[in-house]
Amino acid sequence: MLYLIAGLALIAAGIAMLIKPRLVFELTESWKHDGGTEPSNLFLFSTRFGGVMCTLAGLCSVIVPFIS
């Protein structure tokens, strides 16, 4: 049961990171800068990549208990 809940949380976080990387920037990094700075292209890419990895890990943790 715990794998299902953790997997769904990872899937939700991964999809949010994949679709809205600027929101992740606003929540985590914007307080460190004065003025209206935008996230770099590298930050956007790495956030999207992390979103894909979180989504895949969440899918694996949901699927694995049903295999055995």
N, C-alpha and C positions, 0 to 999 in steps of 0.2 A: 504494500500500500504506500509505503514511504517513497519507493522508487517512482511510483506513478505521480505523486504530488510534486516531488523534486523535478521529475522529467517535464511535467506540464509547466512548472515555474521557469525552467531553463528554456523551454520552447517559447514561452511568452516573452522572456527577456531577450532572447535571440532575435525574434521577429521584430521587436521594438527597436533593437540596435540596427537591424538590417534596413528597416523602413525609415526610421527617424534618427539618423546619427547626429543631426544638429540638436535634437532634444537632449541626447546624451551629453553633448558638449555643454549645453546650457545648465544641466543639472550637476555636472562634475567639474568642469574646468572654467566656466565663465567668471566665477568669483575671484579667480586669480589675476584677472586682467582689468585694467582701468579702461573705460571707454567701450565702444562697440566693436570688439575684434571678432573676426570670423574664424571658424576652425580651419586648419590647414587641410590640404588635399590628403596628406599622409594620415592625419587624424581621422578623416572621413573614411578612407580606405581601411585603416586598421580597425575602426569600429564596426564597419560592415563585415570584415573578415571575422572578427570576434563574434558577431551576430550569427554568421553561418556556422561557426564552430559550436556555439552554445545551442543552436537549433539541432545540429546533428547529435550532440551529446544528449540532449533532451529526448530526441527520438530513440536513440539507443537505449536509454534508461527506461523508456516506456515499453519498448519492444522485447528486450531481453527476458523479463520474467515470463513472457508468454511462450518463449521458445522451449524452455526445459519443462 
